[in-house]
Amino acid sequence: MDITQAAAAGQEKEASRTKRMKAATREAHEVLDKFITGAAPFASRENFGKFVQTQYLFHRDLDAFFYNEKLDGMLPDLLGRRRLDFIRQDLADLGLEVPVPSAEPRFAKGGAFDLPEAMGWLYVVEGSNLGAAFLLKDAAKLGLNEEFGARHLAGAPEGRGLHWRTFTAALDEIALTEEEEERAVAAASDAFRAVHAYAVEKLG
């Protein structure tokens, strides 16, 4: 290994966990973004409603994590980051029924959970909120906003950037073994693929 390669390896090792997760899940994220963009969710309220139903299915899968006391002790304002009820309200605003999934949520309330897996899924759902500012602007073109139809896209009172940074700082501090780190990354990729599958189901 030459000096340049060694330096690059050192920088990769020193990168924060969330930055490593971002790099490792880039492909899955880009595939999802490309599909959703192609489905034109902001072309009409009907399309946007299908997008909100996609969001409901994904948030339903991981809703149990927001009520977990152990996770709440590790991550700031975890319950306050929950958006499933806002998604339900958005569906009602749009005159749509809540989707009835064919299976139980991926993670059950009160059930045992794998910490790295939970971290991977929560990383994805929190990251989606960071980028929702752009989606909210598109929703506004359909006459929707933080108080009607697009409630779940609203930012935190302290601002999206600070809300994200406090989350990632806490996520980076959780002690994991190398094998657990790999499971967290794999879980984040699984979460992106789950959203993609729901998007294909509702928007495809």
NORHUBEL-V699664 format. One record per residue. SS is DSSP state (hx for helix, st for strand, lp for the rest). NEAR is the number of other C-alpha atoms within 12 Angstrom. Layout:
BEGIN
ss = {SS SS}
near = {NEAR NEAR}
END
This chain:
BEGIN
ss = {lp lp hx hx hx hx hx hx hx hx hx hx hx hx lp lp hx hx hx hx hx hx hx hx lp hx hx hx hx hx hx hx hx hx hx hx hx hx lp lp lp lp lp lp hx hx hx hx hx hx hx hx hx hx hx hx hx hx hx hx hx hx hx hx hx hx hx lp hx hx hx hx hx hx lp lp lp lp hx hx hx lp lp hx hx hx hx hx hx hx hx hx hx lp lp lp lp lp lp lp lp lp lp lp lp lp lp lp lp lp lp lp lp lp hx hx hx hx hx hx hx hx hx hx hx hx hx hx hx hx lp hx hx hx hx hx hx hx hx hx lp lp lp lp st lp lp st st lp hx hx hx lp lp lp lp lp lp hx hx hx hx hx hx hx hx hx hx hx hx hx hx lp lp lp lp hx hx hx hx hx hx hx hx hx hx hx hx hx hx hx hx hx hx hx hx hx hx hx hx hx hx lp}
near = {9 8 9 10 11 12 13 14 14 13 14 18 14 14 16 21 32 35 23 25 36 26 19 26 30 21 18 28 28 19 21 29 22 17 26 33 22 17 24 24 32 29 21 20 27 23 26 39 37 35 43 46 40 35 44 37 36 39 37 36 30 38 33 31 40 35 23 27 20 22 28 25 17 26 34 25 21 31 23 22 36 31 33 31 23 30 38 31 27 36 32 21 26 29 19 24 19 26 25 14 19 9 12 16 21 26 26 21 19 14 16 17 21 22 29 30 31 39 47 38 42 44 43 40 42 39 33 32 32 28 20 28 25 18 31 30 19 23 35 25 19 23 20 28 26 25 20 25 34 40 32 40 40 34 31 25 11 12 16 24 20 17 25 32 23 24 34 31 20 26 35 27 16 24 17 20 12 13 13 21 29 23 24 37 36 28 31 37 34 32 37 38 27 30 38 31 23 31 35 23 22 28 29 19}
END
